[in-house]
């Protein structure tokens, strides 16, 4: 995510660190290189110009140039301006009005509206305690209604019955009445898209908006299209006065042009970002945290939130008791792997840890994810008795496990060796626990 932009900005700061004394000329050159980095990241020209001017005014102050660490000042200014450009404060949906709250998703075809509708419903249900109602109002794309209905079933969410021979405005009106009758408090409309903005599309969306008066009109835009996403946002805003943006496919966006331009160019805040294909892969957008990630400083707050969401306190207490009794099994190992997988991809997790981006520059996150899947397949190919007592796994059993998991005996041997080392390490860690109980890992954590 934003790797290209982050790497180029890191080079700018590195050059400053290599100077014995920082002069106004050095700072001016650094700001020019920041400008080039932003332009190469497909950030809109007016945004680049305003960004660099604000940084220049701060960075060329005499108190900065006379400082022993002017490069740190520049990093601070760039961080502040990145966060400011992306919106400054975190934008959150206000759900305090009388129910049902209506949210209308709009966007071009292929931007991910249908999947985003389901992701948003899952988020509102799981994290905001809402009772969402999904409404398929795209009657033109084949299987769009069926797709949303299937996704709704996966998250246990109510969905409005629609058919392709209905008028989208009639669907929307009927959905509001149905939601009220069922005491559902949040309605999410999945509307039709086109390959490009046209009068027919906008006219239909305007009629739906007039019919249901949504509290929020959210544009779903593909982050990987860069400047095109910004142009789309401006076009939709002119006709529909959008209230905010959901940026999809952000995990694959190495440049960052859309995220850095869309707020300043359209005036609409970014509410959420899609960071993967799973229904859990929708996150609130935090400008300050994203600025930290771009600059390689990680995003430890988001990592903590992910861990807390996947963390089961009762399971953790049970695991701690097993560790103390040296009863940690391969089944427990598999449970921990599955928890890590729920947190997200390895690339995303590593990007959230401060300093980890540099340390893991040569590591392929995709290969790491593949290794976790391989280990899980190996454990799943074992019998229940083998998972609970690994000493049973002899040579012939290892051959059977390798065959069943689609791996080699060498892979199985390597994993079992790693597992044995993990058990030894955990046994040592439990001895660090405070007398009388407590978390055995707490002694290793900073206060």
C-alpha positions as CSV (number, residue, x, y, z in Angstrom):
1,X,0.0,0.0,0.0
2,X,1.6,3.3,-1.2
3,X,5.0,1.6,-1.3
4,X,6.2,3.6,-4.3
5,X,5.4,6.9,-2.8
6,X,6.8,5.9,0.6
7,X,10.1,4.7,-0.9
8,X,10.6,7.9,-2.8
9,X,9.9,10.1,0.3
10,X,12.3,8.0,2.3
11,X,15.0,8.7,-0.3
12,X,14.4,12.5,0.1
13,X,14.8,12.3,3.9
14,X,17.9,10.0,3.5
15,X,19.7,12.6,1.4
16,X,19.1,15.3,4.0
17,X,20.5,13.0,6.7
18,X,23.7,12.7,4.7
19,X,24.4,16.4,4.8
20,X,26.8,17.8,7.4
21,X,24.9,21.2,7.5
22,X,21.4,21.8,6.1
23,X,21.1,25.0,4.1
24,X,18.1,26.7,2.5
25,X,19.3,25.2,-0.9
26,X,19.2,21.7,0.5
27,X,15.6,22.2,1.8
28,X,14.5,23.7,-1.5
29,X,15.9,20.7,-3.4
30,X,14.2,18.3,-0.9
31,X,10.8,20.0,-1.4
32,X,11.3,19.9,-5.2
33,X,11.9,16.1,-4.9
34,X,8.8,15.7,-2.7
35,X,6.8,17.5,-5.5
36,X,8.1,15.1,-8.1
37,X,7.4,12.1,-5.8
38,X,3.8,13.3,-5.4
39,X,3.3,13.9,-9.2
40,X,4.7,10.4,-9.9
41,X,2.2,9.0,-7.4
42,X,-0.6,10.5,-9.6
43,X,-1.6,13.1,-7.1
44,X,-3.6,16.0,-8.7
45,X,-1.4,19.0,-9.7
46,X,-3.4,21.6,-7.6
47,X,-3.1,19.3,-4.6
48,X,0.7,18.9,-5.1
49,X,1.2,22.7,-5.5
50,X,-0.8,23.5,-2.3
51,X,0.9,20.6,-0.4
52,X,4.5,21.7,-1.3
53,X,3.8,25.4,-0.6
54,X,2.6,24.6,2.9
55,X,5.6,22.4,3.6
56,X,8.0,25.0,2.1
57,X,6.7,27.8,4.4
58,X,7.3,25.7,7.4
59,X,10.5,24.0,6.4
60,X,12.4,27.2,5.4
61,X,11.9,28.9,8.8
62,X,15.2,29.9,10.4
63,X,14.4,27.9,13.6
64,X,14.3,24.8,11.5
65,X,17.4,25.5,9.4
66,X,19.4,26.2,12.6
67,X,18.1,23.1,14.3
68,X,20.4,20.1,14.7
69,X,17.7,17.8,13.2
70,X,16.1,19.8,10.3
71,X,15.3,16.5,8.4
72,X,13.2,15.4,11.4
73,X,11.3,18.7,11.2
74,X,10.7,18.1,7.5
75,X,9.4,14.6,8.2
76,X,7.1,16.1,10.8
77,X,5.8,18.7,8.4
78,X,5.3,16.2,5.6
79,X,3.4,13.9,8.0
80,X,1.1,16.7,9.1
81,X,0.4,17.8,5.5
82,X,-0.2,14.2,4.3
83,X,-2.8,13.8,7.1
84,X,-4.3,17.2,6.4
85,X,-4.6,16.6,2.7
86,X,-6.4,13.3,3.3
87,X,-8.9,15.0,5.5
88,X,-7.2,15.6,8.9
89,X,-9.8,14.2,11.3
90,X,-11.3,10.7,10.9
91,X,-14.7,10.9,9.3
92,X,-17.3,8.7,11.0
93,X,-20.9,8.0,10.0
94,X,-23.5,9.7,12.3
95,X,-26.1,7.1,13.0
96,X,-27.9,9.0,15.7
97,X,-30.9,10.1,13.7
98,X,-34.3,8.4,13.8
99,X,-34.2,5.0,12.1
100,X,-34.0,3.9,9.5
101,X,-30.8,5.6,8.4
102,X,-30.4,5.4,4.6
103,X,-27.1,5.0,2.9
104,X,-26.9,5.1,-0.9
105,X,-23.8,3.7,-2.6
106,X,-23.0,5.0,-6.1
107,X,-20.1,4.6,-8.5
108,X,-19.0,3.3,-11.8
109,X,-19.3,-0.3,-12.9
110,X,-16.5,-2.4,-11.6
111,X,-15.6,-0.2,-8.6
112,X,-16.9,-2.8,-6.1
113,X,-20.2,-1.4,-5.0
114,X,-22.0,-4.7,-4.4
115,X,-19.2,-6.2,-2.3
116,X,-18.7,-2.9,-0.5
117,X,-22.4,-2.9,0.4
118,X,-22.0,-6.2,2.1
119,X,-18.8,-5.2,3.7
120,X,-20.4,-2.1,5.1
121,X,-23.4,-4.0,6.4
122,X,-21.1,-6.5,8.1
123,X,-19.1,-3.6,9.7
124,X,-22.3,-1.8,10.9
125,X,-23.7,-5.0,12.3
126,X,-20.5,-6.2,14.0
127,X,-18.9,-2.9,15.1
128,X,-21.8,-0.5,15.5
129,X,-24.5,-2.8,16.7
130,X,-26.8,-2.0,13.8
131,X,-29.5,-4.1,12.1
132,X,-28.8,-3.4,8.4
133,X,-31.0,-4.0,5.4
134,X,-29.4,-4.6,2.0
135,X,-31.2,-3.4,-1.0
136,X,-30.2,-4.6,-4.5
137,X,-31.2,-1.8,-6.8
138,X,-29.0,-2.7,-9.8
139,X,-31.4,-4.3,-12.2
140,X,-29.1,-4.1,-15.2
141,X,-26.0,-6.1,-14.4
142,X,-26.6,-9.8,-14.7
143,X,-26.5,-11.6,-11.3
144,X,-26.1,-8.4,-9.3
145,X,-29.2,-9.1,-7.3
146,X,-28.2,-12.7,-6.7
147,X,-24.6,-11.7,-5.7
148,X,-25.8,-9.3,-3.0
149,X,-28.4,-11.8,-1.8
150,X,-25.6,-14.4,-1.5
151,X,-23.3,-12.0,0.4
152,X,-26.1,-11.0,2.7
153,X,-26.6,-14.7,3.6
154,X,-22.9,-15.0,4.5
155,X,-23.1,-12.1,7.0
156,X,-26.5,-13.0,8.3
157,X,-28.1,-9.8,7.1
158,X,-31.6,-9.1,5.8
159,X,-31.9,-8.4,2.1
160,X,-34.8,-6.8,0.2
161,X,-36.4,-9.1,-2.5
162,X,-35.8,-7.4,-5.9
163,X,-36.1,-8.6,-9.5
164,X,-34.7,-7.3,-12.8
165,X,-38.1,-6.4,-14.2
166,X,-38.7,-3.8,-11.5
167,X,-37.9,-0.1,-11.6
168,X,-35.0,0.9,-9.3
169,X,-37.0,3.8,-7.8
170,X,-39.9,1.5,-6.9
171,X,-37.5,-1.0,-5.4
172,X,-36.0,1.8,-3.2
173,X,-39.4,3.0,-2.0
174,X,-40.6,-0.5,-1.2
175,X,-37.4,-1.2,0.7
176,X,-37.8,1.8,3.0
177,X,-41.3,0.6,3.9
178,X,-40.2,-3.0,4.4
179,X,-37.3,-1.9,6.6
180,X,-39.7,0.1,8.9
181,X,-42.0,-2.9,9.1
182,X,-39.2,-5.1,10.2
183,X,-37.7,-2.6,12.6
184,X,-34.4,-2.6,10.7
185,X,-32.4,0.6,11.5
186,X,-30.0,1.0,8.5
187,X,-30.7,0.7,4.8
188,X,-27.9,0.3,2.3
189,X,-28.8,0.7,-1.4
190,X,-26.6,-0.9,-4.0
191,X,-27.3,1.1,-7.2
192,X,-26.4,0.5,-10.8
193,X,-23.2,1.7,-12.4
194,X,-21.9,2.4,-15.9
195,X,-18.5,2.2,-17.5
196,X,-18.5,6.0,-17.5
197,X,-20.6,8.8,-16.2
198,X,-23.6,9.5,-18.4
199,X,-27.0,11.3,-18.2
200,X,-29.0,8.1,-18.0
201,X,-27.0,6.9,-15.0
202,X,-27.1,10.2,-13.2
203,X,-30.8,10.7,-13.9
204,X,-31.7,7.4,-12.3
205,X,-29.5,8.0,-9.3
206,X,-31.1,11.5,-8.9
207,X,-34.6,9.9,-8.9
208,X,-33.6,7.3,-6.3
209,X,-32.1,10.1,-4.1
210,X,-35.2,12.2,-4.4
211,X,-37.4,9.2,-3.6
212,X,-35.7,8.0,-0.4
213,X,-33.7,11.2,0.7
214,X,-30.7,9.2,1.9
215,X,-28.7,10.6,4.9
216,X,-25.5,9.6,3.1
217,X,-24.6,9.3,-0.6
218,X,-21.3,7.5,-0.6
219,X,-19.2,7.2,-3.8
220,X,-17.4,3.8,-4.2
221,X,-14.2,4.5,-6.1
222,X,-11.4,2.3,-7.2
223,X,-8.1,3.6,-5.6
224,X,-6.0,1.9,-8.3
225,X,-7.3,4.2,-11.0
226,X,-5.6,7.2,-9.4
227,X,-6.4,10.5,-11.0
228,X,-9.4,8.9,-12.8
229,X,-10.9,8.2,-9.4
230,X,-10.6,11.9,-8.5
231,X,-12.3,12.9,-11.8
232,X,-15.1,10.4,-11.1
233,X,-15.6,11.9,-7.6
234,X,-15.8,15.4,-9.0
235,X,-18.4,14.2,-11.6
236,X,-20.6,12.5,-9.1
237,X,-20.3,15.3,-6.7
238,X,-21.5,17.9,-9.3
239,X,-24.7,15.9,-9.9
240,X,-25.4,14.2,-6.6
241,X,-23.6,16.2,-3.9
242,X,-21.9,13.1,-2.5
243,X,-21.4,13.0,1.3
244,X,-18.3,10.8,1.3
245,X,-16.1,8.2,-0.4
246,X,-15.3,4.6,0.0
247,X,-12.0,3.8,-1.6
248,X,-11.7,0.1,-2.7
249,X,-8.6,-1.9,-3.6
250,X,-6.4,0.2,-1.5
251,X,-4.2,-2.8,-0.7
252,X,-3.0,-2.9,-4.3
253,X,-2.4,0.9,-4.7
254,X,1.3,1.5,-4.7
255,X,1.0,5.1,-5.7
256,X,-1.7,6.7,-3.5
257,X,-2.9,9.5,-5.9
258,X,-6.6,8.9,-5.2
259,X,-6.3,8.9,-1.5
260,X,-4.2,12.0,-1.4
261,X,-6.3,14.0,-3.9
262,X,-9.9,13.0,-3.5
263,X,-10.7,15.0,-0.4
264,X,-9.1,18.2,-1.5
265,X,-10.4,18.0,-5.0
266,X,-14.0,17.0,-4.3
267,X,-14.5,18.2,-0.7
268,X,-15.9,14.8,0.2
269,X,-14.2,12.9,3.1
270,X,-13.0,9.3,2.8
271,X,-15.1,7.2,5.3
272,X,-13.8,3.7,4.6
273,X,-11.2,1.9,2.6
274,X,-11.4,-1.6,1.1
275,X,-8.1,-3.5,1.8
276,X,-8.9,-7.0,0.5
277,X,-11.5,-9.3,-0.9
278,X,-12.8,-10.7,2.4
279,X,-16.0,-9.3,3.8
280,X,-14.0,-8.2,6.9
281,X,-11.6,-6.2,4.7
282,X,-13.3,-2.8,5.1
283,X,-11.7,-0.3,7.5
284,X,-12.5,3.2,8.7
285,X,-10.1,5.6,7.1
286,X,-7.8,7.4,9.5
287,X,-5.8,10.2,7.7
288,X,-3.1,10.5,10.4
289,X,-2.5,6.7,10.6
290,X,-2.3,6.5,6.8
291,X,0.2,9.3,6.7
292,X,2.3,7.3,9.2
293,X,2.2,4.2,7.1
294,X,3.2,6.2,3.9
295,X,6.3,7.4,5.8
296,X,7.2,3.9,7.1
297,X,6.2,4.7,10.7
298,X,3.6,1.9,10.8
299,X,0.1,2.0,12.2
300,X,0.2,0.4,15.6
301,X,-3.3,1.6,16.6
302,X,-5.0,-0.1,13.7
303,X,-3.0,-3.3,14.4
304,X,-4.1,-3.2,18.1
305,X,-7.7,-2.8,17.0
306,X,-7.4,-5.8,14.6
307,X,-6.0,-7.9,17.4
308,X,-8.7,-6.9,19.8
309,X,-11.4,-7.8,17.2
310,X,-9.9,-11.3,16.7
311,X,-9.0,-11.8,20.4
312,X,-11.1,-14.2,22.5
313,X,-10.3,-13.6,26.2
314,X,-11.6,-17.0,27.3
315,X,-9.5,-18.8,24.6
316,X,-6.5,-16.8,25.7
317,X,-7.0,-17.7,29.4
318,X,-7.3,-21.4,28.4
319,X,-4.2,-21.2,26.3
320,X,-2.3,-19.6,29.2
321,X,-3.3,-22.5,31.5
322,X,-2.1,-25.0,28.8
323,X,1.2,-23.2,28.5
324,X,1.8,-23.3,32.2
325,X,1.2,-27.1,32.2
326,X,3.2,-27.6,29.0
327,X,0.1,-28.9,27.2
328,X,0.4,-26.7,24.1
329,X,-0.7,-28.9,21.2
330,X,-0.7,-28.8,17.4
331,X,-4.5,-28.0,17.6
332,X,-3.6,-24.9,19.7
333,X,-0.9,-24.0,17.2
334,X,-3.5,-24.2,14.4
335,X,-6.0,-22.0,16.4
336,X,-3.3,-19.3,16.7
337,X,-2.6,-19.5,12.9
338,X,-6.3,-19.0,12.2
339,X,-6.3,-16.0,14.5
340,X,-3.4,-14.5,12.6
341,X,-5.2,-15.1,9.3
342,X,-8.3,-13.2,10.6
343,X,-6.1,-10.2,11.2
344,X,-5.3,-9.8,7.4
345,X,-2.5,-10.5,5.0
346,X,1.1,-10.6,6.2
347,X,1.9,-7.7,4.0
348,X,-0.8,-5.6,5.6
349,X,0.2,-6.6,9.1
350,X,3.9,-6.0,8.5
351,X,3.1,-2.5,7.1
352,X,1.4,-1.6,10.4
353,X,4.5,-2.3,12.6
354,X,6.8,0.7,12.9
355,X,10.2,0.1,11.2
356,X,9.1,-3.3,9.9
357,X,8.8,-2.1,6.3
358,X,12.6,-1.6,6.0
359,X,13.5,-4.8,7.8
360,X,11.2,-6.9,5.6
361,X,11.8,-5.2,2.3
362,X,13.2,-8.5,0.7
363,X,10.4,-10.7,2.1
364,X,7.5,-11.6,-0.2
365,X,4.3,-11.2,1.9
366,X,2.5,-13.4,-0.6
367,X,5.0,-16.2,0.0
368,X,4.5,-15.7,3.8
369,X,0.7,-16.1,3.4
370,X,1.3,-19.2,1.3
371,X,3.6,-20.7,4.0
372,X,0.8,-20.2,6.6
373,X,-1.7,-22.0,4.4
374,X,0.8,-24.8,3.9
375,X,1.3,-25.2,7.6
376,X,-2.5,-25.3,8.2
377,X,-2.9,-27.9,5.5
378,X,-0.2,-30.1,7.2
379,X,-2.0,-29.9,10.6
380,X,-5.4,-30.6,9.1
381,X,-4.0,-33.7,7.5
382,X,-3.2,-35.2,10.9
383,X,-5.5,-37.3,12.9
384,X,-7.0,-35.9,16.1
385,X,-4.7,-38.1,18.2
386,X,-1.6,-36.9,16.2
387,X,-2.6,-33.2,16.7
388,X,-2.9,-33.8,20.5
389,X,0.2,-35.9,20.8
390,X,2.9,-35.1,18.2
391,X,5.2,-37.8,19.6
392,X,3.0,-40.3,17.7
393,X,4.1,-38.9,14.3
394,X,6.7,-41.4,13.0
395,X,8.2,-41.8,9.5
396,X,5.2,-43.5,7.9
397,X,2.7,-41.1,9.4
398,X,4.8,-38.2,8.1
399,X,4.5,-39.6,4.6
400,X,0.8,-39.9,4.9
401,X,0.5,-36.3,6.2
402,X,2.6,-35.0,3.3
403,X,0.4,-36.8,0.8
404,X,-2.8,-35.6,2.4
405,X,-1.7,-32.0,2.6
406,X,-0.1,-31.8,-0.9
407,X,3.3,-31.1,0.6
408,X,6.6,-33.1,0.9
409,X,8.0,-35.1,3.8
410,X,10.7,-32.4,4.0
411,X,8.0,-29.7,4.5
412,X,6.4,-31.8,7.3
413,X,9.7,-32.4,9.0
414,X,10.6,-28.7,8.8
415,X,7.3,-27.7,10.3
416,X,7.5,-30.2,13.2
417,X,11.0,-29.0,14.0
418,X,9.7,-25.4,14.1
419,X,6.8,-26.5,16.3
420,X,9.1,-28.2,18.8
421,X,11.2,-25.0,19.0
422,X,8.1,-22.9,19.5
423,X,7.0,-25.2,22.4
424,X,10.4,-24.8,24.1
425,X,10.3,-21.0,23.7
426,X,6.8,-20.8,25.2
427,X,7.8,-23.1,28.1
428,X,10.6,-20.6,28.9
429,X,8.2,-17.7,28.6
430,X,5.8,-19.1,31.1
431,X,8.6,-19.1,33.7
432,X,8.7,-15.4,33.4
433,X,5.2,-15.1,34.8
434,X,4.7,-13.3,38.1
435,X,4.4,-15.4,41.2
436,X,0.8,-16.1,41.8
437,X,-0.3,-16.0,38.2
438,X,-0.7,-13.3,35.6
439,X,0.0,-13.2,31.9
440,X,3.3,-15.0,31.2
441,X,4.1,-12.6,28.4
442,X,3.6,-9.5,30.4
443,X,7.1,-9.4,31.7
444,X,8.4,-9.0,28.1
445,X,6.2,-6.1,27.3
446,X,7.2,-2.5,28.0
447,X,5.2,-0.6,30.7
